Amino acid sequence: MPIFETNQDAAEFLGWCTVFNIGLMTFSMAVLITMRDRIAAIHGRLFDLEPPHLKRAYFRYLANYKLLTLVFNAIPYVALKLCS
């Protein structure tokens, strides 16, 4: 039994996944920007990292999240929309 009855159902699912992931990424970015010092202090103690390393880790996290959202949600969504 297929998960989705039509390509349109799959495209709609991927579209909502893309919206949700972009919203979560935007929220994460906003929290990191507005509460940078508090979050860096907590993560610095937890993972024994210096502030320059934390900035790099935050950037890598957001970049990877964006890339994964594009590859697994947005691009398949566009491909399904173009096919139907």
C-alpha atoms as an extended CHARMM CRD file, in Angstrom:
* protein
*
        84  EXT
         1         1  MET       CA              0.0000000000        0.0000000000        0.0000000000  PROA      1               0.0000000000
         2         2  PRO       CA              1.5990000000        3.3150000000       -1.0510000000  PROA      2               0.0000000000
         3         3  ILE       CA              2.0490000000        6.0830000000        1.4590000000  PROA      3               0.0000000000
         4         4  PHE       CA              0.7600000000        8.7230000000       -0.9520000000  PROA      4               0.0000000000
         5         5  GLU       CA             -2.0530000000        8.1520000000       -3.4170000000  PROA      5               0.0000000000
         6         6  THR       CA             -0.7800000000       10.6880000000       -5.9550000000  PROA      6               0.0000000000
         7         7  ASN       CA              2.2610000000       12.8130000000       -6.6930000000  PROA      7               0.0000000000
         8         8  GLN       CA              0.1620000000       15.7880000000       -5.6270000000  PROA      8               0.0000000000
         9         9  ASP       CA             -0.1820000000       14.3190000000       -2.1160000000  PROA      9               0.0000000000
        10        10  ALA       CA              3.5800000000       13.7780000000       -1.9200000000  PROA      10              0.0000000000
        11        11  ALA       CA              4.2360000000       17.3030000000       -3.1920000000  PROA      11              0.0000000000
        12        12  GLU       CA              1.8760000000       18.7700000000       -0.6090000000  PROA      12              0.0000000000
        13        13  PHE       CA              3.6020000000       16.8040000000        2.1630000000  PROA      13              0.0000000000
        14        14  LEU       CA              7.0510000000       17.9380000000        1.0220000000  PROA      14              0.0000000000
        15        15  GLY       CA              5.8190000000       21.5200000000        0.7250000000  PROA      15              0.0000000000
        16        16  TRP       CA              4.6490000000       21.5300000000        4.3400000000  PROA      16              0.0000000000
        17        17  CYS       CA              7.8730000000       19.8500000000        5.4430000000  PROA      17              0.0000000000
        18        18  THR       CA              9.8110000000       22.6240000000        3.7120000000  PROA      18              0.0000000000
        19        19  VAL       CA              7.7320000000       25.3300000000        5.4000000000  PROA      19              0.0000000000
        20        20  PHE       CA              8.1460000000       23.6790000000        8.8110000000  PROA      20              0.0000000000
        21        21  ASN       CA             11.9090000000       23.2260000000        8.4060000000  PROA      21              0.0000000000
        22        22  ILE       CA             12.4710000000       26.7850000000        7.1880000000  PROA      22              0.0000000000
        23        23  GLY       CA             10.4300000000       28.0400000000       10.1490000000  PROA      23              0.0000000000
        24        24  LEU       CA             12.4740000000       25.9570000000       12.5730000000  PROA      24              0.0000000000
        25        25  MET       CA             15.7090000000       27.1360000000       10.9820000000  PROA      25              0.0000000000
        26        26  THR       CA             14.5650000000       30.7620000000       11.2000000000  PROA      26              0.0000000000
        27        27  PHE       CA             13.5920000000       30.3000000000       14.8480000000  PROA      27              0.0000000000
        28        28  SER       CA             16.9730000000       28.7020000000       15.6300000000  PROA      28              0.0000000000
        29        29  MET       CA             18.7860000000       31.5310000000       13.8870000000  PROA      29              0.0000000000
        30        30  ALA       CA             16.7580000000       34.1700000000       15.7430000000  PROA      30              0.0000000000
        31        31  VAL       CA             17.4280000000       32.5150000000       19.1020000000  PROA      31              0.0000000000
        32        32  LEU       CA             21.1420000000       32.2440000000       18.3540000000  PROA      32              0.0000000000
        33        33  ILE       CA             21.3070000000       35.9030000000       17.3260000000  PROA      33              0.0000000000
        34        34  THR       CA             19.2950000000       37.3140000000       20.2290000000  PROA      34              0.0000000000
        35        35  MET       CA             20.6120000000       35.0660000000       23.0030000000  PROA      35              0.0000000000
        36        36  ARG       CA             24.1140000000       34.3890000000       21.6880000000  PROA      36              0.0000000000
        37        37  ASP       CA             26.0020000000       35.0560000000       24.9180000000  PROA      37              0.0000000000
        38        38  ARG       CA             23.7410000000       32.9730000000       27.1610000000  PROA      38              0.0000000000
        39        39  ILE       CA             23.6310000000       30.0550000000       24.7310000000  PROA      39              0.0000000000
        40        40  ALA       CA             27.3780000000       30.2260000000       24.1010000000  PROA      40              0.0000000000
        41        41  ALA       CA             28.0390000000       30.1280000000       27.8380000000  PROA      41              0.0000000000
        42        42  ILE       CA             25.8580000000       27.0500000000       28.2780000000  PROA      42              0.0000000000
        43        43  HSD       CA             27.2810000000       25.2230000000       25.2620000000  PROA      43              0.0000000000
        44        44  GLY       CA             30.8160000000       26.2770000000       26.1560000000  PROA      44              0.0000000000
        45        45  ARG       CA             30.4860000000       24.6400000000       29.5640000000  PROA      45              0.0000000000
        46        46  LEU       CA             28.6890000000       21.5740000000       28.2180000000  PROA      46              0.0000000000
        47        47  PHE       CA             31.0980000000       20.7920000000       25.3960000000  PROA      47              0.0000000000
        48        48  ASP       CA             34.2310000000       22.5470000000       26.6750000000  PROA      48              0.0000000000
        49        49  LEU       CA             34.4730000000       24.8220000000       23.6370000000  PROA      49              0.0000000000
        50        50  GLU       CA             35.8560000000       28.3210000000       23.2720000000  PROA      50              0.0000000000
        51        51  PRO       CA             33.6270000000       31.1010000000       21.7980000000  PROA      51              0.0000000000
        52        52  PRO       CA             35.3600000000       31.1290000000       18.3620000000  PROA      52              0.0000000000
        53        53  HSD       CA             34.7780000000       27.3740000000       18.0520000000  PROA      53              0.0000000000
        54        54  LEU       CA             31.1530000000       27.7990000000       19.0910000000  PROA      54              0.0000000000
        55        55  LYS       CA             30.5490000000       30.4360000000       16.4160000000  PROA      55              0.0000000000
        56        56  ARG       CA             31.9410000000       28.0530000000       13.8190000000  PROA      56              0.0000000000
        57        57  ALA       CA             29.7940000000       25.2090000000       15.1800000000  PROA      57              0.0000000000
        58        58  TYR       CA             26.6450000000       27.3580000000       15.0700000000  PROA      58              0.0000000000
        59        59  PHE       CA             27.3690000000       28.4270000000       11.5120000000  PROA      59              0.0000000000
        60        60  ARG       CA             28.0250000000       24.8110000000       10.4790000000  PROA      60              0.0000000000
        61        61  TYR       CA             24.7800000000       23.7000000000       12.1470000000  PROA      61              0.0000000000
        62        62  LEU       CA             22.6910000000       26.3060000000       10.3170000000  PROA      62              0.0000000000
        63        63  ALA       CA             24.4550000000       25.6710000000        6.9940000000  PROA      63              0.0000000000
        64        64  ASN       CA             23.9500000000       21.9040000000        7.2400000000  PROA      64              0.0000000000
        65        65  TYR       CA             20.3130000000       22.3360000000        8.2620000000  PROA      65              0.0000000000
        66        66  LYS       CA             19.6800000000       24.6040000000        5.2810000000  PROA      66              0.0000000000
        67        67  LEU       CA             21.4080000000       22.2140000000        2.8940000000  PROA      67              0.0000000000
        68        68  LEU       CA             19.4840000000       19.1940000000        4.1890000000  PROA      68              0.0000000000
        69        69  THR       CA             16.1940000000       21.0970000000        3.9730000000  PROA      69              0.0000000000
        70        70  LEU       CA             16.9100000000       21.9770000000        0.3600000000  PROA      70              0.0000000000
        71        71  VAL       CA             18.0710000000       18.4980000000       -0.6540000000  PROA      71              0.0000000000
        72        72  PHE       CA             15.4000000000       16.4500000000        1.1080000000  PROA      72              0.0000000000
        73        73  ASN       CA             12.3900000000       18.7930000000        1.0420000000  PROA      73              0.0000000000
        74        74  ALA       CA             12.5170000000       21.7580000000       -1.3160000000  PROA      74              0.0000000000
        75        75  ILE       CA             14.1390000000       20.1710000000       -4.3770000000  PROA      75              0.0000000000
        76        76  PRO       CA             11.8880000000       17.0450000000       -4.3490000000  PROA      76              0.0000000000
        77        77  TYR       CA              8.8900000000       19.3590000000       -3.8880000000  PROA      77              0.0000000000
        78        78  VAL       CA              9.8550000000       21.3940000000       -6.9650000000  PROA      78              0.0000000000
        79        79  ALA       CA             10.5460000000       18.2170000000       -8.9650000000  PROA      79              0.0000000000
        80        80  LEU       CA              7.1350000000       16.7750000000       -8.1370000000  PROA      80              0.0000000000
        81        81  LYS       CA              5.4300000000       20.0640000000       -8.9850000000  PROA      81              0.0000000000
        82        82  LEU       CA              7.1820000000       20.1450000000      -12.3450000000  PROA      82              0.0000000000
        83        83  CYS       CA              6.1920000000       16.5270000000      -13.0930000000  PROA      83              0.0000000000
        84        84  SER       CA              2.4950000000       17.0480000000      -12.3850000000  PROA      84              0.0000000000
